[in-house]
């Protein structure tokens, strides 16, 4: 009730006194969203309660992306101390919703790929805001370890043995070392169908709206394209990923295909290990079991990424310590 009253005060200060509030969405974080209606106008309220969340990075990245000419929502009013933002309402047309309504999948994915092409054509100093955290080995490794620290204990019923975790960590250090010579760009990090909006009335790269980018980092260019094309939550039409990779590389002829694809597969495996761990954590820690439905897809994507010869040690580790029967076990679990 105190939070609700604080929202009313925030809306009063923003000039939206008496507005109707309707729940819009929640996500895997502590944030939630409402659509605000007043006198035929709408806006979106972001409720990001501190100290669990901080709207500062979202504000900074919104301003940066809009400054580059992309369709991030305009900031209408801010209360950073209490974790409230009032945002431009870009509608309900996430790629997920647009595709369910019959939108052309290729057109949507071309629009998203073109945003990345445009971003990655920019000099690093223009694309990456000053002071942005790097997506370095420490961060990438910590994320990959979510599989050993959350998934394996739940799937096996015991803590991951130290030597098993150490072997996994060594495999990842070796794999991530292959990314060291790749020049960084801005990585939005959760660039996928649920966080992209189809805005067909806008032209060029602005036809793809952007959401949920507050965790952006400076990292390898392949990451966001991989995140788009290897989506934990949906299967794309066969051949679509290859078409988008070809589109991206054709537009960036200075990018070496083999080097790019090696990085793409390593990052895909890293993300899939991370996501399996996160979806398990959502079950165990946060009592959110719905994400388990996506784990079979993520395992398929991880298995495909591990066909890269450089990831053979990871494939062998998975066969030894996370075989198919362990994978199936987790899918059948209910919240503890």
C-alpha positions, 0 to 999 in steps of 0.5 A: 500500500505504501508503494501504491501511494508513492506511485500516486504521488509520482503520477501527480507530480508528473501531471497525470493526477487521476490517471487510470492504472492497468497492470501491463507486465512483469519480468524475471527481475523485481521490475513491473510495469503499468499502462497509465491512461488519462484523457485519451493519452497513455504512458508506461510506468516502470516500478523498479523498487530499490535497493533491489533495482536501480533505474539509473542505468536504464535512464543513462542507456535510454538517453544514449540509444535515443541519441544514436537515433534508435527507438528507445522510449522517451523518458517523460518523468523520473523519480530515481530515489524511489525507482519510478519512471514514466515512459513513452508508450510504444504499444504492445507490439513486441516481436512475440506479440506481433508474430502471434498476430501474423506479422512477417517473421523475416521482416521483423528479424531483418529490422532487428538485424539492421539495428545491429548492423547500424550500431556495429558500423559506428566507431567504438567511441560513438557506440559505447558510452563512456564508463560502460562496464566491459563484458569481460572474462570475469563477468562471462565466467560468473554467468556460465557458472550459474549452470554448476551453481544452480542447475546441477544441484537442483538436478542432482540433489547435491552440491556440485563437487569442487573438482567438477566445478573447477574443471568446468571453470577451466574449460570456460577460461580456455574458451573465453580466451578466444574472444580476447582479440575481438574489438568491443561494441555496445552489447544490449545483452537481452536482444530478443523477441520479448524485448523488441517492438515492431513499429512499422509506421517508423522508418529504417532502424527506428521500426525496431523498438528497444526495451530492457537494455539497462544491463548493456555492456561493452563486448563482442559484436556477435553477442546480440545477434546470437541472442536474437537468433538463439532465443530461449523462449521461441523457435524461429523458422528453419533457415532464418538464423542463417539468413540473418547472419548472411545479411549481417556479414554482407553489410559488414564486409570487413568482418571475417566470417570464420572468426565471427562464427567462432565467437558467435558459437562460444557466446551462444554456449555461454548464454545458454549455460547462463540461461539454464542456471537462471531459469533454475534459480527462478524456480528455486529461489523465486518460486517462478516455475514457468521458465522451466518450460523453455529449458528443453529448447535451451539444451537443444541450442546448447548442444548445437553450439557445442558442435564447434570443435573448440567447444568439444571439452564442454560437450564432453563435460556435459556428457559426463556431468549433465547427461540427458537423464539429469536434464529431463529430471529438472524439467519435471520438478515442481517448486520446492 
